[in-house]
Amino acid sequence: MKKRLSQVAEFAGVSETTARRVLNGATDVAPATRDAVLTAMDVCGFERPRELRQERAALVGLVVPDLQNPIFPAFTEALAGLLNKRGLIPVLCTRTADGVSEAHYIDMILKQNVGGIIFVGASYADAGPEQGRALRERRIPVVLLNAADENLGVAQVSVDDAASAEQVLNHLAAMGHERIGMILGPVGHVPSARKLAGYERFHGRRGGGL
């Protein structure tokens, strides 16, 4: 229990005392703090105390940008397996050529009393302010996986883009390559910006220009 409590407190950004008070049902905790602790329980894979569980459907939306990029089907398969092991039913939602968007899927999912939504490689902010507001008001658990932007205050899981870029560059340099370029996503794409920061640090240590 002590280890679980410390994990939850660290993820939620609160003290262990505050996390314990939330889990003990204290009523004088700020709603935002309470939500952060309960979300941390969900993300860390711990069951909420019975009295703090909400009646939600077992459906979990998996929102991905497309299925043409092979990384997204791979993520979908892995996430679906994990959700199935917990008795949850994944519902795949992806943009289509005929214009079906994230906003449309969110509207459909909300009508099903969905238990949560996972956004892969995108952001619930992309869906539009109306859908984002609906998710917050309904307190639908949301997790962003390798989000395209910062989305402060939303639970996220992502790779260390800067460190991964530096590892690749160090590997290529060790193989004797000297002129190494990098292809990135569009301006404003946060993972790309982090990779660029790793690229800049790498060249800074080597004393060379970009």
N, C-alpha and C positions, 0 to 999 in steps of 0.2 A: 504494500500500500504506500509506503514512504517513497519508493522509487517512482511509482505511478503518479503520486501527487507532485513530485518535483518536476516530472516531465510535463505534466499538464500546466503547472504554474509557469514554467519556462516558456512554453509555447504561447500561452495566453499573455505573457508579459506582466504577470502579477506575482505577489509574494505567495509562498506556500500557505501562509495564514489566511490570505484572502481566498485562495482556491479552496481551502478546507471549509471556510464559512459558506461559500456558494454550494458546495456539495452537501453541506449539513442543512441546507434550506434556509439560511439566514435571509431575512426579508429586507434588511437595511443596506443591501449591496446595490450599487448602481446597475441599471438594466444592461448597459453596454459591457460592464465588467462581468456580469453574470453570463451574458451571451458569449463573451470571449472564452470564459472558462469551459462552458458547455461545448462550444465548438472545438476547443482543444481536446476535450474528452473524445469527441467523435473522430477528429483527425488522427489522434494518437492510437485509436483502435480500442478504447476502453468503453465499457458500457456505462451509460449514465445511471445514477441511482434511480430506482423504480419510480419514486415520486416526482422525478424531474424529467421523465420520459414523456414525449408528446405522441399522440396517436397520429401517425403518418402512414401513408401507404408504403409498401415495400419497393416502389418504383424509384429508380435513381436515373436521372437523365445524364447521358454522356454527350456533350456538345463538342463537336470537332469541326474544324474549318472545311475539310474536304477529305475524300478517300483516295484521291489520286496520288498524294504524297505518301509513300509507303510507311513513314513513321507514324502516321495517325492510325491506320489499321493495327499496327503493332501495339500502340498504346491502348487502343480499344479492346483488343484481345486480352491484354494483361489485366486491365481494369475490370473487364467483365468477369474474368476468372476470380478475382479477389472479391468482387461484390457477390457473386454466386455462393462463395464459401460462407458468407455472412447472411445468407438467406435473402439477399436483395436481388431485384430484377433490373438489369440494365436496359435502358431505352436509348437506342442510338439516334442522335439528331445531327444532321450534317447539311450544309448548304447544298442546294441542288441547282442544276442548270436552268430550271424553270423559275428560279427566283425565290425559293423557300429559304427564309433567313433564320438566324438565331432568334430574333424577336418573335417570329411566328411559332417556333418550337416552344419557346418559353410560355407563350400564351396557352398553347395546347397542354403543356406539362402542368401548369398551375391549375388547370381544370381537373386534373387527376389527383389532386392532393399529394403530389410527389413528395418523397421522403428526402430528396436532396438533388443537387445538380453539380456535376463535375465539368468544368470548361477546360478543354485541352488546347494549348497553343493559341488561345484567344483571350477573351475577357467578357465578362457579363456586361461590362460597360459598352461593349460594341453593339449590344442588342438595342440600346436606346434608353433614355432616362425613364420612360414609363415602365418598361419591364424591370429595370434595375430597382426602381422604387417599389414595385409590386413584390419583388423578392425580399427586399428589406422589411416591408410591412408584414409580410407573411412569415418572416423569420425562417425562410427556407435555408437549410444549411448549404453553403456554396464553397467549393474548393477549386482553386485555379491551379492548373498544372502547366508549368512553363508559360506563364501568362505573357501576353504581348505588351503589356504596360504595367505600371506600378500597382494600381489598385490597392492603395493603402487601406488597412483595416479589414481586408478580406483574407481568409486562410489560403495560403499558397504553398505549393511544393514545386521546387525547380532545381535544375542543375546549377552548379557554380560555373556560369558561362565564361567568366574571365579566367578562372583557373584552368578550365578545359582547353581554352584557346592557347594559354601559355604552355600547357603540356604538349599539345600538338606542335607548336612552334619549337619547343625544346627538342622534341623528337626529330623533327625535320632538320634542325641545325646540327644535331648529333650525327645525322647521316651525311653531313657535308653540304647541305643546301644553304645558299647564302641569299639569294633573291627570292623571298617568300611573300606572296601576296595573300589577300584575304577577301573573299566575296561575302558581303553582308546583306541583310534585309533592308527595308526602306528606313528613311529617317524617322525617328520617333519609336522605332521598334526596340523595346528595352533589351531583350536578349542580344540583339545585334550590337547595341551600344556597349553592353558589358563585354562582349567578345572584343570589340575594338579597344576597350580600355586595357584588356589583357595583352592585345597586340602592341599597344603603345608602351606598356610596361616592359614587355620583352625587348623591344628595340631600345628602350631607355637604358636597360641594364647593359646592353651590348654597345651602347654609345653611338649608335647609328641613327640615321633619319628614317622616316617612314617612306 
